[in-house]
Amino acid sequence: MRRLLLPLAACFLTAASERAFDREIMVLTIENIAATAGPTGVRRIDPAVVQAMRKVPRHRLVPEGVRAQAYANRPLAIGYEQTISQPYIVALMTHLLDAEPDHVVLEVGTGSGYQAAVLAELVRQVYTIEIVEPLAARAKQQLAELGYRNVTVRAGDGYAGWPEHAPFDRIIVTAGASHVPKPLIAQLRPGGRMVIPVGRTSNTLDLTVIEKDRSGRLKRRKLLPVAFVPLTRSRG
């Protein structure tokens, strides 16, 4: 068993050391934006989140054609009319989750797998769903190559969540929804938290934090306008 694990560990160490300077610049940019981002009320990103983003090799989780821009604070196209969010938004959403090391997290919208990798550095288990099958397959392969064993990727309709593994301590949705899906609310553990972009159109999305108290009541808080690709449903 040890002989099988050593090459994976060596591979991850190599990936983590690649473009470390670029990641440090990315982290400094995130911290500077947070310090001046008045509307969010978040002036300092959780140091554990910052450290996770410092570690995850973002360039290994995007298509080769955009790897040169992997650490710029901008969204990147990842194919199939999908994008990966800019690093600051990834950091902010992860910070807002307020996840703990023993948590189990559901992500709706795997995309490139980058957000899942950041979460995997912080929590016990990540379940992530991607409706675009080729993206799900690519993310699954790349996350495995990077040695992430606490991420499970599935191709499917994230609107329905993942009831087999519910309830979840935290849920994060990385696509714009016209409303908060009822299955996700049902699968959120009492005392849990969800971060989701919500709005009637793609131009009216607000990054929203939803908290479910111990009795199941919901509290919603809107933070700032954001832009995301839409949350789509399976046609079948």
Secondary structure, 3 states (H helix, E strand, C coil): CHHHHHHHHHHHHHHHHCCHHHHHHHHHHHHHHHHHCHHHCCCCCCHHHHHHHHHCCHHHHCCHHHHHHCCCCCCEEEECCEEECCHHHHHHHHHHHCCCCCCEEEEECCCCCHHHHHHHCCCCEEEEEECCHHHHHHHHHHHHHCCCCCEEEEECCHHHCCHHHCCEEEEEECCEECCCCHHHHHHEEEEEEEEEEECCCCCCCEEEEEEECCCCCEEEEEEEECCCCECCCCCC
